[in-house]
C-alpha cells in the first residue's frame, strides 16, 4: 500500500506530491554523494500550504507527504517511487513516531508565540536519522498574529533539510506574508462513493453503514468514520435533525437551544474524562510524585499550567461539537431548499427524509434561506466568543 492510498478523491494532489517526493529523494541522494544540488526549478520546495474544505483530508495529505519524504525503501534505487508505505521511514512517519517528523494539532483555540518559537527552534536542527526534518502544522489557521510573525522568519529562511507543511481551510486563513512563501495545494471534497469505499476497506465498516455515513456527512472523511463507528455520534446527530420541528414556539426554541449546548458540553466532558486524568498522572510521574504523594516543592506551577490548558481544550471541544451540530442543521435546511425547488439531489440525511418533506411543504424557500442565514450568524457569533447559549438561543428563535 502506498502512502497516497488514503487520499480520497485527491488524485491531482497525490500526483503533485509524488513528483515532489521524487525530486526531494534525488536531492538528498545527491547531497549524500557529496554533490551540491539545487531545489530551485524542481517539484520540491521547503514550505507547503494545504488548503481545502473540512473533511477534504488536508492533514492526511500532509502526513502522507511527510512519510514519502522519509521513505527508505530500497526499491527507490531501482526506479521505484518514494512513499512505499511499508519501510521503516514511511511506517513511523504515518503512525507519529518518526524522530524527524513533528506533527502539531492544537487542542486549544489558538497557537501562541511560545509554542511557535519551540517549533522554529526544532526546525533549525538537522535531521536526526531521517532524510528531512518535517514540521506538520495541522492548524495553521489558529496561529495568533504574533505566532504567525514568529513563523514567518523560519518559512522565509528555512534550514537546508527542513520542510514546513501547513494546513488551513483556505489561503485567507493564513497571513499573506506566510502564504506567499509557500507552494499551495488545494484539496476538494471527496466523492461520497470514494469515502464509503475507504471506510469499508480501511475500517471494516459494513457497506450499508459506510454509504449512509458518507452520504450524511457529504464526503467529510473524518466525520463519516466517526458516524460509522460511534453509536453515540449517530444518536446525537439524530437529535439535531429533530430540532427544526421542535421550534414552533418560544418555549420549544429555548429548550432546544439548552439541549444543544448541553450535548456539546457533554462531548467536552467525555473527552476530558478520557484525557485529563491520564495527562495529570503522566505529569505527576514525570515530576517525581509517587501515587498518592504530594508534588515535590516548586512543581505546582506545572500542574496548574496543565489544568489551564485542559480547561481551554474543553472550551474548544464544546465549540467544535456545537459547530458540528450546526453543520448538520445547515445540511437539513439545504435538503429542505432542494425539495422546495424540486431538485432530485440526494438527501444528506436520509433518516430525516420525512421531516425534510414536512418542513419543505410547510414553508417557503425564502424562509428556508433566512433560517440558513441564522445558522451562519450563530457560527459567526461563536467565533467572536459570544456565550454559546445566547448565540444558540438567538438562532433557534430565528428558526421558528
C-alpha positions, 0 to 999 in steps of 0.5 A: 500500500502506498502512502497516497492510498488514503487520499480520497478523491485527491488524485491531482494532489497525490500526483503533485506530491509524488513528483515532489517526493521524487525530486526531494529523494534525488536531492538528498541522494545527491547531497549524500554523494557529496554533490551540491544540488539545487531545489530551485526549478524542481517539484520540491520546495521547503514550505507547503500550504494545504488548503481545502474544505473540512473533511477534504483530508488536508492533514492526511495529505500532509502526513502522507507527504511527510512519510514519502519524504522519509521513505527508505525503501530500497526499491527507490534505487531501482526506479521505484517511487518514494512513499512505499508505505511499508519501510521503516521511514514511511511506517513511523512517519504515518503512525507519529513516531518518526524522530524527524517528523513533528506533527502539531494539532492544537487542542486549544483555540489558538497557537501562541508565540511560545509554542511557535518559537519551540517549533522554529527552534526544532526546525533549525536542527538537522535531521536526526536519522531521517532524510528531512526534518518535517514540521506538520502544522495541522492548524495553521489557521489558529496561529495568533498574529504574533505566532504567525510573525514568529513563523514567518522568519523560519518559512522565509529562511528555512534550514537546508533539510527542513520542510514546513507543511501547513494546513488551513481551510483556505489561503485567507486563513493564513497571513499573506506574508506566510502564504506567499512563501509557500507552494499551495495545494488545494484539496476538494471534497471527496466523492461520497462513493470514494469515502464509503469505499475507504471506510469499508476497506480501511475500517471494516465498516459494513457497506450499508453503514459506510454509504449512509455515513458518507452520504450524511456527512457529504464526503467529510472523511473524518466525520463519516468514520466517526458516524460509522463507528460511534453509536453515540455520534449517530444518536446525537446527530439524530437529535439535531435533525429533530430540532427544526420541528421542535421550534414552533414556539418560544418555549420549544426554541429555548429548550432546544437551544439548552439541549444543544449546548448541553450535548456539546458540553457533554462531548467536552466532558467525555473527552476530558474524562478520557484525557485529563486524568491520564495527562495529570498522572503522566505529569505527576510521574514525570515530576517525581510524585509517587501515587498518592504523594504530594508534588515535590516543592516548586512543581505546582506551577506545572500542574496548574499550567496543565489544568489551564490548558485542559480547561481551554481544550474543553472550551474548544471541544464544546465549540467544535461539537456545537459547530458540528451540530450546526453543520448538520442543521445547515445540511437539513435546511439545504435538503429542505431548499432542494425539495422546495425547488424540486431538485432530485439531489440526494438527501444528506440525511436520509433518516430525516427524509420525512421531516425534510418533506414536512418542513419543505411543504410547510414553508417557503424557500425564502424562509428556508434561506433566512433560517440558513442565514441564522445558522451562519450568524450563530457560527459567526457569533461563536467565533467572536466568543459570544456565550454559546447559549445566547448565540444558540438561543438567538438562532433557534428563535430565528428558526421558528 
